[in-house]
Amino acid sequence: MTTNEQTCLRCGTVNAVGAKFCSGCGNPLGAPPPPPPQSASFPSGFGAGGGAGNMRSARLNLDPIQAFAACSQAVTSLGGNINDQSPPNQIRFSVPYKDTWTTLGLTAKLDGEVRITPDPQGGSKVTITAAVNVNSLIPLFVILVIIGLLTFFVGVLVAVLCDFYIYSKLNGEVSDKLAQSILQRATDAG
C-alpha cells in the first residue's frame, strides 16, 4: 500500500486517499465495520409499539452506494420521509399508508429500516423491516370506539322502542280483547 491508498477495515479493499467510501463494499472509510444486521425486530423505540415488523430481504445487482440511493429514492417516491441515515448502510424511514377499508380513509404511518450490506457474490443484500407506528392508529381506534358505542346505543334504543311497542300492544289491544272476552263469557253465563 502506498501513501496514496487506504485500506477498508471491513473488507480489506485498497482505496485511493480521499475516498469517503470503500469501492469494494461501500463502508465509510476510516470507520470501524458496522455490526452485523439485527433480527427482524426494530431497535428500541422504533415502531412506537415495540412490536416486531415484517422483514424482506433481496439481493440487488447494485453496489452498496447505488443500492442506498435507489432505496432512498423508493422511500421518497412512496411519500415517505427519511428520518435517519448512515450512507451507504442504513436508512430509517416513515411512510404514510391510507386505505378505505383498512384504515377507514385515515392515514396510518409505517416506520421502517433499510440495511444494505455488500453481497460476497457481488451487488448488495438489502434487508427491509417495517411495522405500523401504533401512535398513528389512535384516531382510528377512537373512531372505532365511537362506532361501537353508537351501535350499542342504537341497539338499546331499538330494544326500548320494541319493548314500548309490545307494552302498548299488550296494554291496549290485547287487554281490551281480554276484557271483552271476560265480559262476553260472563254475559253468556248469566
Secondary structure, DSSP 8 states (H G I E B T S, - for coil): --TTEEE-TTT--EEETT-SB-TTT--BTTS--------SS--TTTTSS----EEEEEEESS-HHHHHHHHHHHHHHTT-EEEEEETTTEEEEEEEEE-TTTSTT-EEEEEEEEEEEE-TTSSEEEEEEEEE-GGGGHHHHHHHHHHHHHHHHHHHHHHHHHHHHHHHHIIIIIHHHHHHHHHHHHHHH-
